[in-house]
Amino acid sequence: MFKIQKGYDSESKTFRLPVELIKKLEDLAVKNKLSLNQLVIQCLNYAISNLDTTEDDEKTHDSK
């Protein structure tokens, strides 16, 4: 039987972004046939997944 997937839980938040960044994101979203929201979610997930935590790790080791 066909089931419609609901996606994910979400919550509305407001962020203030530089105008130039918004323009770039909007252009990318249009070129890739995505909503601006979908693009921002993908960008944030990528940034978090690829976050350099080297400095945080060094601070943790130094404090021991």
N, CA, C and O atoms as a Tripos MOL2 file, in Angstrom:
@<TRIPOS>MOLECULE
protein
  256   255    64     0     0
PROTEIN
NO_CHARGES

@<TRIPOS>ATOM
      1 N           0.8400   -1.1820    0.0000 N.3       1 MET1
      2 CA          0.0000    0.0000    0.0000 C.3       1 MET1
      3 C           0.8900    1.2520    0.0000 C.2       1 MET1
      4 O           1.9430    1.2760    0.6380 O.2       1 MET1
      5 N           0.4550    2.2780   -0.7190 N.am      2 PHE2
      6 CA          1.2020    3.5280   -0.8120 C.3       2 PHE2
      7 C           1.0470    4.3300    0.4720 C.2       2 PHE2
      8 O          -0.0660    4.5270    0.9580 O.2       2 PHE2
      9 N           2.1910    4.7990    1.0290 N.am      3 LYS3
     10 CA          2.1770    5.6400    2.2370 C.3       3 LYS3
     11 C           2.9040    6.9320    1.9440 C.2       3 LYS3
     12 O           4.0110    6.9070    1.4060 O.2       3 LYS3
     13 N           2.3110    8.0540    2.2840 N.am      4 ILE4
     14 CA          2.9630    9.3510    2.1210 C.3       4 ILE4
     15 C           3.8510    9.5980    3.3280 C.2       4 ILE4
     16 O           3.3980    9.5240    4.4700 O.2       4 ILE4
     17 N           5.1130    9.8910    3.0700 N.am      5 GLN5
     18 CA          6.0540   10.1760    4.1430 C.3       5 GLN5
     19 C           5.9110   11.6390    4.5500 C.2       5 GLN5
     20 O           5.7840   12.5200    3.6990 O.2       5 GLN5
     21 N           5.9330   11.8840    5.8370 N.am      6 LYS6
     22 CA          5.7400   13.2450    6.3460 C.3       6 LYS6
     23 C           7.0250   14.0520    6.4270 C.2       6 LYS6
     24 O           6.9700   15.2590    6.6590 O.2       6 LYS6
     25 N           8.1630   13.4330    6.2450 N.am      7 GLY7
     26 CA          9.4000   14.2040    6.3370 C.3       7 GLY7
     27 C           9.9660   14.1810    7.7360 C.2       7 GLY7
     28 O          10.2630   13.1150    8.2740 O.2       7 GLY7
     29 N          10.1170   15.3460    8.3260 N.am      8 TYR8
     30 CA         10.7610   15.4490    9.6230 C.3       8 TYR8
     31 C          10.0370   16.4870   10.4780 C.2       8 TYR8
     32 O           9.3270   17.3510    9.9620 O.2       8 TYR8
     33 N          10.2270   16.3880   11.7830 N.am      9 ASP9
     34 CA          9.6820   17.4050   12.6800 C.3       9 ASP9
     35 C          10.4380   18.7020   12.4390 C.2       9 ASP9
     36 O          11.6430   18.6880   12.1890 O.2       9 ASP9
     37 N           9.7460   19.7970   12.5140 N.am     10 SER10
     38 CA         10.4230   21.0710   12.3080 C.3      10 SER10
     39 C           9.8740   22.1190   13.2660 C.2      10 SER10
     40 O           8.7960   21.9720   13.8420 O.2      10 SER10
     41 N          10.6420   23.1600   13.4080 N.am     11 GLU11
     42 CA         10.2710   24.2780   14.2660 C.3      11 GLU11
     43 C          10.6830   25.5510   13.5450 C.2      11 GLU11
     44 O          11.7320   25.5970   12.9020 O.2      11 GLU11
     45 N           9.8760   26.5590   13.6510 N.am     12 SER12
     46 CA         10.1690   27.8200   12.9820 C.3      12 SER12
     47 C          11.0910   28.6840   13.8440 C.2      12 SER12
     48 O          10.8210   28.9250   15.0200 O.2      12 SER12
     49 N          12.1790   29.1420   13.2340 N.am     13 LYS13
     50 CA         13.1330   30.0500   13.8930 C.3      13 LYS13
     51 C          13.4340   31.1910   12.9350 C.2      13 LYS13
     52 O          13.2880   31.0400   11.7220 O.2      13 LYS13
     53 N          13.8450   32.3120   13.4620 N.am     14 THR14
     54 CA         14.2270   33.4510   12.6420 C.3      14 THR14
     55 C          15.7150   33.7040   12.8070 C.2      14 THR14
     56 O          16.2210   33.8030   13.9250 O.2      14 THR14
     57 N          16.4150   33.8070   11.6760 N.am     15 PHE15
     58 CA         17.8410   34.1020   11.6900 C.3      15 PHE15
     59 C          18.0920   35.3300   10.8360 C.2      15 PHE15
     60 O          17.4630   35.5010    9.7910 O.2      15 PHE15
     61 N          18.9880   36.1700   11.2610 N.am     16 ARG16
     62 CA         19.3740   37.3430   10.4780 C.3      16 ARG16
     63 C          20.6510   36.9940    9.7270 C.2      16 ARG16
     64 O          21.6760   36.6680   10.3260 O.2      16 ARG16
     65 N          20.5680   37.0680    8.4040 N.am     17 LEU17
     66 CA         21.7010   36.7180    7.5590 C.3      17 LEU17
     67 C          22.0910   37.9200    6.7130 C.2      17 LEU17
     68 O          21.2380   38.7440    6.3820 O.2      17 LEU17
     69 N          23.3660   38.0340    6.3570 N.am     18 PRO18
     70 CA         23.7890   39.1260    5.4820 C.3      18 PRO18
     71 C          23.0550   39.0460    4.1310 C.2      18 PRO18
     72 O          22.8180   37.9590    3.6040 O.2      18 PRO18
     73 N          22.7070   40.2040    3.5920 N.am     19 VAL19
     74 CA         21.9470   40.2840    2.3430 C.3      19 VAL19
     75 C          22.6540   39.5430    1.2110 C.2      19 VAL19
     76 O          22.0130   38.8110    0.4570 O.2      19 VAL19
     77 N          23.9680   39.7270    1.0870 N.am     20 GLU20
     78 CA         24.7160   39.0590    0.0200 C.3      20 GLU20
     79 C          24.6570   37.5370    0.1350 C.2      20 GLU20
     80 O          24.5660   36.8400   -0.8750 O.2      20 GLU20
     81 N          24.7080   37.0210    1.3620 N.am     21 LEU21
     82 CA         24.6160   35.5800    1.5750 C.3      21 LEU21
     83 C          23.2380   35.0750    1.1560 C.2      21 LEU21
     84 O          23.1250   34.0180    0.5350 O.2      21 LEU21
     85 N          22.2090   35.8150    1.4870 N.am     22 ILE22
     86 CA         20.8440   35.4340    1.1030 C.3      22 ILE22
     87 C          20.7210   35.3770   -0.4140 C.2      22 ILE22
     88 O          20.1290   34.4430   -0.9540 O.2      22 ILE22
     89 N          21.2700   36.3610   -1.0990 N.am     23 LYS23
     90 CA         21.2220   36.3750   -2.5630 C.3      23 LYS23
     91 C          21.9070   35.1470   -3.1460 C.2      23 LYS23
     92 O          21.3840   34.5200   -4.0670 O.2      23 LYS23
     93 N          23.0800   34.8030   -2.6110 N.am     24 LYS24
     94 CA         23.8090   33.6320   -3.0970 C.3      24 LYS24
     95 C          23.0160   32.3510   -2.8550 C.2      24 LYS24
     96 O          22.9360   31.4850   -3.7260 O.2      24 LYS24
     97 N          22.4280   32.2410   -1.6580 N.am     25 LEU25
     98 CA         21.6410   31.0550   -1.3330 C.3      25 LEU25
     99 C          20.4070   30.9490   -2.2240 C.2      25 LEU25
    100 O          20.0720   29.8640   -2.6990 O.2      25 LEU25
    101 N          19.7390   32.0650   -2.4500 N.am     26 GLU26
    102 CA         18.5570   32.0600   -3.3170 C.3      26 GLU26
    103 C          18.9190   31.6420   -4.7350 C.2      26 GLU26
    104 O          18.1960   30.8630   -5.3550 O.2      26 GLU26
    105 N          20.0340   32.1530   -5.2530 N.am     27 ASP27
    106 CA         20.4810   31.7860   -6.5960 C.3      27 ASP27
    107 C          20.7850   30.2880   -6.6810 C.2      27 ASP27
    108 O          20.3890   29.6160   -7.6330 O.2      27 ASP27
    109 N          21.4890   29.7800   -5.6780 N.am     28 LEU28
    110 CA         21.8030   28.3500   -5.6520 C.3      28 LEU28
    111 C          20.5430   27.4990   -5.5790 C.2      28 LEU28
    112 O          20.4440   26.4670   -6.2430 O.2      28 LEU28
    113 N          19.5910   27.9270   -4.7800 N.am     29 ALA29
    114 CA         18.3390   27.1810   -4.6320 C.3      29 ALA29
    115 C          17.6060   27.1090   -5.9710 C.2      29 ALA29
    116 O          17.1300   26.0440   -6.3630 O.2      29 ALA29
    117 N          17.5160   28.2330   -6.6690 N.am     30 VAL30
    118 CA         16.8320   28.2630   -7.9670 C.3      30 VAL30
    119 C          17.5570   27.3680   -8.9710 C.2      30 VAL30
    120 O          16.9240   26.5670   -9.6590 O.2      30 VAL30
    121 N          18.8810   27.5000   -9.0560 N.am     31 LYS31
    122 CA         19.6640   26.7120  -10.0100 C.3      31 LYS31
    123 C          19.5400   25.2140   -9.7620 C.2      31 LYS31
    124 O          19.6140   24.4180  -10.6990 O.2      31 LYS31
    125 N          19.3510   24.8280   -8.5010 N.am     32 ASN32
    126 CA         19.2810   23.4130   -8.1440 C.3      32 ASN32
    127 C          17.8580   22.9220   -7.8910 C.2      32 ASN32
    128 O          17.6520   21.8070   -7.4100 O.2      32 ASN32
    129 N          16.8860   23.7580   -8.2180 N.am     33 LYS33
    130 CA         15.4660   23.4130   -8.0840 C.3      33 LYS33
    131 C          15.1200   22.9220   -6.6710 C.2      33 LYS33
    132 O          14.4500   21.9060   -6.4840 O.2      33 LYS33
    133 N          15.6040   23.6840   -5.6930 N.am     34 LEU34
    134 CA         15.3260   23.4090   -4.2840 C.3      34 LEU34
    135 C          14.6500   24.6280   -3.6820 C.2      34 LEU34
    136 O          14.7690   25.7390   -4.1980 O.2      34 LEU34
    137 N          13.9440   24.4080   -2.5930 N.am     35 SER35
    138 CA         13.4540   25.5630   -1.8490 C.3      35 SER35
    139 C          14.6390   26.1430   -1.0840 C.2      35 SER35
    140 O          15.6090   25.4380   -0.8050 O.2      35 SER35
    141 N          14.5590   27.4040   -0.7540 N.am     36 LEU36
    142 CA         15.6110   28.0360    0.0350 C.3      36 LEU36
    143 C          15.7700   27.2920    1.3600 C.2      36 LEU36
    144 O          16.8910   27.0900    1.8270 O.2      36 LEU36
    145 N          14.6760   26.8930    1.9530 N.am     37 ASN37
    146 CA         14.7080   26.1760    3.2220 C.3      37 ASN37
    147 C          15.4540   24.8480    3.0900 C.2      37 ASN37
    148 O          16.2750   24.5130    3.9430 O.2      37 ASN37
    149 N          15.1740   24.0880    2.0240 N.am     38 GLN38
    150 CA         15.8690   22.8160    1.8140 C.3      38 GLN38
    151 C          17.3730   23.0300    1.6600 C.2      38 GLN38
    152 O          18.1750   22.2750    2.2110 O.2      38 GLN38
    153 N          17.7450   24.0550    0.9130 N.am     39 LEU39
    154 CA         19.1670   24.3470    0.7080 C.3      39 LEU39
    155 C          19.8530   24.7200    2.0200 C.2      39 LEU39
    156 O          20.9460   24.2330    2.3070 O.2      39 LEU39
    157 N          19.2270   25.5690    2.8050 N.am     40 VAL40
    158 CA         19.8140   25.9950    4.0830 C.3      40 VAL40
    159 C          19.9790   24.7900    5.0090 C.2      40 VAL40
    160 O          21.0020   24.6710    5.6840 O.2      40 VAL40
    161 N          18.9960   23.9030    5.0500 N.am     41 ILE41
    162 CA         19.0920   22.7040    5.8870 C.3      41 ILE41
    163 C          20.2800   21.8580    5.4450 C.2      41 ILE41
    164 O          21.0510   21.3870    6.2820 O.2      41 ILE41
    165 N          20.4350   21.6600    4.1240 N.am     42 GLN42
    166 CA         21.5580   20.8690    3.6230 C.3      42 GLN42
    167 C          22.8930   21.5250    3.9490 C.2      42 GLN42
    168 O          23.8420   20.8400    4.3320 O.2      42 GLN42
    169 N          22.9750   22.8320    3.8030 N.am     43 CYS43
    170 CA         24.2130   23.5580    4.1230 C.3      43 CYS43
    171 C          24.5640   23.4360    5.5990 C.2      43 CYS43
    172 O          25.7210   23.2000    5.9450 O.2      43 CYS43
    173 N          23.5870   23.5920    6.4570 N.am     44 LEU44
    174 CA         23.8360   23.4940    7.9030 C.3      44 LEU44
    175 C          24.2390   22.0820    8.2970 C.2      44 LEU44
    176 O          25.1550   21.9020    9.1000 O.2      44 LEU44
    177 N          23.5630   21.0680    7.7370 N.am     45 ASN45
    178 CA         23.9330   19.6800    8.0360 C.3      45 ASN45
    179 C          25.3500   19.3770    7.5840 C.2      45 ASN45
    180 O          26.1020   18.7070    8.2930 O.2      45 ASN45
    181 N          25.7190   19.8660    6.4050 N.am     46 TYR46
    182 CA         27.0840   19.6560    5.9050 C.3      46 TYR46
    183 C          28.0980   20.3400    6.8240 C.2      46 TYR46
    184 O          29.1180   19.7490    7.1770 O.2      46 TYR46
    185 N          27.8170   21.5740    7.2050 N.am     47 ALA47
    186 CA         28.7390   22.3190    8.0670 C.3      47 ALA47
    187 C          28.9340   21.6180    9.4120 C.2      47 ALA47
    188 O          30.0570   21.5310    9.9100 O.2      47 ALA47
    189 N          27.8690   21.1300    9.9850 N.am     48 ILE48
    190 CA         27.9590   20.4400   11.2770 C.3      48 ILE48
    191 C          28.7160   19.1230   11.1360 C.2      48 ILE48
    192 O          29.5420   18.7830   11.9830 O.2      48 ILE48
    193 N          28.4330   18.3840   10.0640 N.am     49 SER49
    194 CA         29.0970   17.0950    9.8450 C.3      49 SER49
    195 C          30.5850   17.2570    9.5780 C.2      49 SER49
    196 O          31.3680   16.3520    9.8650 O.2      49 SER49
    197 N          30.9800   18.3960    9.0330 N.am     50 ASN50
    198 CA         32.3780   18.6180    8.6650 C.3      50 ASN50
    199 C          33.0550   19.6560    9.5470 C.2      50 ASN50
    200 O          34.0580   20.2500    9.1510 O.2      50 ASN50
    201 N          32.5280   19.8730   10.7130 N.am     51 LEU51
    202 CA         33.0530   20.8530   11.6460 C.3      51 LEU51
    203 C          34.4160   20.4220   12.1620 C.2      51 LEU51
    204 O          34.5850   19.2820   12.5940 O.2      51 LEU51
    205 N          35.3800   21.3160   12.1220 N.am     52 ASP52
    206 CA         36.7160   21.0480   12.6390 C.3      52 ASP52
    207 C          36.6930   21.2620   14.1430 C.2      52 ASP52
    208 O          36.5770   22.3920   14.6160 O.2      52 ASP52
    209 N          36.8010   20.1890   14.8770 N.am     53 THR53
    210 CA         36.7680   20.2750   16.3410 C.3      53 THR53
    211 C          38.1630   20.1250   16.9400 C.2      53 THR53
    212 O          38.2950   19.8660   18.1360 O.2      53 THR53
    213 N          39.1920   20.2830   16.1350 N.am     54 THR54
    214 CA         40.5780   20.1280   16.6000 C.3      54 THR54
    215 C          40.8720   21.0300   17.7830 C.2      54 THR54
    216 O          41.4470   20.5840   18.7760 O.2      54 THR54
    217 N          40.4830   22.3000   17.6910 N.am     55 GLU55
    218 CA         40.7530   23.2510   18.7750 C.3      55 GLU55
    219 C          40.0170   22.8450   20.0470 C.2      55 GLU55
    220 O          40.5790   22.9280   21.1390 O.2      55 GLU55
    221 N          38.7480   22.4020   19.9170 N.am     56 ASP56
    222 CA         37.9940   21.9500   21.0800 C.3      56 ASP56
    223 C          38.6490   20.7340   21.7190 C.2      56 ASP56
    224 O          38.7210   20.6430   22.9440 O.2      56 ASP56
    225 N          39.1310   19.7900   20.8950 N.am     57 ASP57
    226 CA         39.7950   18.6010   21.4120 C.3      57 ASP57
    227 C          41.0770   18.9680   22.1560 C.2      57 ASP57
    228 O          41.3800   18.3860   23.1970 O.2      57 ASP57
    229 N          41.8370   19.9430   21.6190 N.am     58 GLU58
    230 CA         43.0740   20.3640   22.2590 C.3      58 GLU58
    231 C          42.8020   20.9860   23.6230 C.2      58 GLU58
    232 O          43.5410   20.7440   24.5780 O.2      58 GLU58
    233 N          41.7400   21.7880   23.7140 N.am     59 LYS59
    234 CA         41.3890   22.4210   24.9900 C.3      59 LYS59
    235 C          41.0040   21.3620   26.0180 C.2      59 LYS59
    236 O          41.3520   21.4790   27.1930 O.2      59 LYS59
    237 N          40.2820   20.3230   25.5770 N.am     60 THR60
    238 CA         39.8670   19.2500   26.4790 C.3      60 THR60
    239 C          41.0880   18.5090   27.0060 C.2      60 THR60
    240 O          41.1600   18.1980   28.1950 O.2      60 THR60
    241 N          42.0540   18.2210   26.1240 N.am     61 HIS61
    242 CA         43.2530   17.5030   26.5380 C.3      61 HIS61
    243 C          44.1590   18.3590   27.4190 C.2      61 HIS61
    244 O          44.8050   17.8380   28.3270 O.2      61 HIS61
    245 N          44.2130   19.6670   27.1600 N.am     62 ASP62
    246 CA         45.0670   20.5670   27.9310 C.3      62 ASP62
    247 C          44.5450   20.7470   29.3630 C.2      62 ASP62
    248 O          45.3300   20.9690   30.2850 O.2      62 ASP62
    249 N          43.2370   20.6530   29.5480 N.am     63 SER63
    250 CA         42.6640   20.9070   30.8680 C.3      63 SER63
    251 C          42.7660   19.7080   31.8000 C.2      63 SER63
    252 O          42.4360   19.8060   32.9820 O.2      63 SER63
    253 N          43.2260   18.5700   31.2690 N.am     64 LYS64
    254 CA         43.3180   17.3560   32.0990 C.3      64 LYS64
    255 C          44.6170   17.2940   32.8340 C.2      64 LYS64
    256 O          44.8610   16.3440   33.5770 O.2      64 LYS64
@<TRIPOS>BOND
     1     1     2 1
     2     2     3 1
     3     3     4 2
     4     3     5 am
     5     5     6 1
     6     6     7 1
     7     7     8 2
     8     7     9 am
     9     9    10 1
    10    10    11 1
    11    11    12 2
    12    11    13 am
    13    13    14 1
    14    14    15 1
    15    15    16 2
    16    15    17 am
    17    17    18 1
    18    18    19 1
    19    19    20 2
    20    19    21 am
    21    21    22 1
    22    22    23 1
    23    23    24 2
    24    23    25 am
    25    25    26 1
    26    26    27 1
    27    27    28 2
    28    27    29 am
    29    29    30 1
    30    30    31 1
    31    31    32 2
    32    31    33 am
    33    33    34 1
    34    34    35 1
    35    35    36 2
    36    35    37 am
    37    37    38 1
    38    38    39 1
    39    39    40 2
    40    39    41 am
    41    41    42 1
    42    42    43 1
    43    43    44 2
    44    43    45 am
    45    45    46 1
    46    46    47 1
    47    47    48 2
    48    47    49 am
    49    49    50 1
    50    50    51 1
    51    51    52 2
    52    51    53 am
    53    53    54 1
    54    54    55 1
    55    55    56 2
    56    55    57 am
    57    57    58 1
    58    58    59 1
    59    59    60 2
    60    59    61 am
    61    61    62 1
    62    62    63 1
    63    63    64 2
    64    63    65 am
    65    65    66 1
    66    66    67 1
    67    67    68 2
    68    67    69 am
    69    69    70 1
    70    70    71 1
    71    71    72 2
    72    71    73 am
    73    73    74 1
    74    74    75 1
    75    75    76 2
    76    75    77 am
    77    77    78 1
    78    78    79 1
    79    79    80 2
    80    79    81 am
    81    81    82 1
    82    82    83 1
    83    83    84 2
    84    83    85 am
    85    85    86 1
    86    86    87 1
    87    87    88 2
    88    87    89 am
    89    89    90 1
    90    90    91 1
    91    91    92 2
    92    91    93 am
    93    93    94 1
    94    94    95 1
    95    95    96 2
    96    95    97 am
    97    97    98 1
    98    98    99 1
    99    99   100 2
   100    99   101 am
   101   101   102 1
   102   102   103 1
   103   103   104 2
   104   103   105 am
   105   105   106 1
   106   106   107 1
   107   107   108 2
   108   107   109 am
   109   109   110 1
   110   110   111 1
   111   111   112 2
   112   111   113 am
   113   113   114 1
   114   114   115 1
   115   115   116 2
   116   115   117 am
   117   117   118 1
   118   118   119 1
   119   119   120 2
   120   119   121 am
   121   121   122 1
   122   122   123 1
   123   123   124 2
   124   123   125 am
   125   125   126 1
   126   126   127 1
   127   127   128 2
   128   127   129 am
   129   129   130 1
   130   130   131 1
   131   131   132 2
   132   131   133 am
   133   133   134 1
   134   134   135 1
   135   135   136 2
   136   135   137 am
   137   137   138 1
   138   138   139 1
   139   139   140 2
   140   139   141 am
   141   141   142 1
   142   142   143 1
   143   143   144 2
   144   143   145 am
   145   145   146 1
   146   146   147 1
   147   147   148 2
   148   147   149 am
   149   149   150 1
   150   150   151 1
   151   151   152 2
   152   151   153 am
   153   153   154 1
   154   154   155 1
   155   155   156 2
   156   155   157 am
   157   157   158 1
   158   158   159 1
   159   159   160 2
   160   159   161 am
   161   161   162 1
   162   162   163 1
   163   163   164 2
   164   163   165 am
   165   165   166 1
   166   166   167 1
   167   167   168 2
   168   167   169 am
   169   169   170 1
   170   170   171 1
   171   171   172 2
   172   171   173 am
   173   173   174 1
   174   174   175 1
   175   175   176 2
   176   175   177 am
   177   177   178 1
   178   178   179 1
   179   179   180 2
   180   179   181 am
   181   181   182 1
   182   182   183 1
   183   183   184 2
   184   183   185 am
   185   185   186 1
   186   186   187 1
   187   187   188 2
   188   187   189 am
   189   189   190 1
   190   190   191 1
   191   191   192 2
   192   191   193 am
   193   193   194 1
   194   194   195 1
   195   195   196 2
   196   195   197 am
   197   197   198 1
   198   198   199 1
   199   199   200 2
   200   199   201 am
   201   201   202 1
   202   202   203 1
   203   203   204 2
   204   203   205 am
   205   205   206 1
   206   206   207 1
   207   207   208 2
   208   207   209 am
   209   209   210 1
   210   210   211 1
   211   211   212 2
   212   211   213 am
   213   213   214 1
   214   214   215 1
   215   215   216 2
   216   215   217 am
   217   217   218 1
   218   218   219 1
   219   219   220 2
   220   219   221 am
   221   221   222 1
   222   222   223 1
   223   223   224 2
   224   223   225 am
   225   225   226 1
   226   226   227 1
   227   227   228 2
   228   227   229 am
   229   229   230 1
   230   230   231 1
   231   231   232 2
   232   231   233 am
   233   233   234 1
   234   234   235 1
   235   235   236 2
   236   235   237 am
   237   237   238 1
   238   238   239 1
   239   239   240 2
   240   239   241 am
   241   241   242 1
   242   242   243 1
   243   243   244 2
   244   243   245 am
   245   245   246 1
   246   246   247 1
   247   247   248 2
   248   247   249 am
   249   249   250 1
   250   250   251 1
   251   251   252 2
   252   251   253 am
   253   253   254 1
   254   254   255 1
   255   255   256 2
@<TRIPOS>SUBSTRUCTURE
     1 MET1         2 RESIDUE 1 A MET
     2 PHE2         6 RESIDUE 1 A PHE
     3 LYS3        10 RESIDUE 1 A LYS
     4 ILE4        14 RESIDUE 1 A ILE
     5 GLN5        18 RESIDUE 1 A GLN
     6 LYS6        22 RESIDUE 1 A LYS
     7 GLY7        26 RESIDUE 1 A GLY
     8 TYR8        30 RESIDUE 1 A TYR
     9 ASP9        34 RESIDUE 1 A ASP
    10 SER10       38 RESIDUE 1 A SER
    11 GLU11       42 RESIDUE 1 A GLU
    12 SER12       46 RESIDUE 1 A SER
    13 LYS13       50 RESIDUE 1 A LYS
    14 THR14       54 RESIDUE 1 A THR
    15 PHE15       58 RESIDUE 1 A PHE
    16 ARG16       62 RESIDUE 1 A ARG
    17 LEU17       66 RESIDUE 1 A LEU
    18 PRO18       70 RESIDUE 1 A PRO
    19 VAL19       74 RESIDUE 1 A VAL
    20 GLU20       78 RESIDUE 1 A GLU
    21 LEU21       82 RESIDUE 1 A LEU
    22 ILE22       86 RESIDUE 1 A ILE
    23 LYS23       90 RESIDUE 1 A LYS
    24 LYS24       94 RESIDUE 1 A LYS
    25 LEU25       98 RESIDUE 1 A LEU
    26 GLU26      102 RESIDUE 1 A GLU
    27 ASP27      106 RESIDUE 1 A ASP
    28 LEU28      110 RESIDUE 1 A LEU
    29 ALA29      114 RESIDUE 1 A ALA
    30 VAL30      118 RESIDUE 1 A VAL
    31 LYS31      122 RESIDUE 1 A LYS
    32 ASN32      126 RESIDUE 1 A ASN
    33 LYS33      130 RESIDUE 1 A LYS
    34 LEU34      134 RESIDUE 1 A LEU
    35 SER35      138 RESIDUE 1 A SER
    36 LEU36      142 RESIDUE 1 A LEU
    37 ASN37      146 RESIDUE 1 A ASN
    38 GLN38      150 RESIDUE 1 A GLN
    39 LEU39      154 RESIDUE 1 A LEU
    40 VAL40      158 RESIDUE 1 A VAL
    41 ILE41      162 RESIDUE 1 A ILE
    42 GLN42      166 RESIDUE 1 A GLN
    43 CYS43      170 RESIDUE 1 A CYS
    44 LEU44      174 RESIDUE 1 A LEU
    45 ASN45      178 RESIDUE 1 A ASN
    46 TYR46      182 RESIDUE 1 A TYR
    47 ALA47      186 RESIDUE 1 A ALA
    48 ILE48      190 RESIDUE 1 A ILE
    49 SER49      194 RESIDUE 1 A SER
    50 ASN50      198 RESIDUE 1 A ASN
    51 LEU51      202 RESIDUE 1 A LEU
    52 ASP52      206 RESIDUE 1 A ASP
    53 THR53      210 RESIDUE 1 A THR
    54 THR54      214 RESIDUE 1 A THR
    55 GLU55      218 RESIDUE 1 A GLU
    56 ASP56      222 RESIDUE 1 A ASP
    57 ASP57      226 RESIDUE 1 A ASP
    58 GLU58      230 RESIDUE 1 A GLU
    59 LYS59      234 RESIDUE 1 A LYS
    60 THR60      238 RESIDUE 1 A THR
    61 HIS61      242 RESIDUE 1 A HIS
    62 ASP62      246 RESIDUE 1 A ASP
    63 SER63      250 RESIDUE 1 A SER
    64 LYS64      254 RESIDUE 1 A LYS
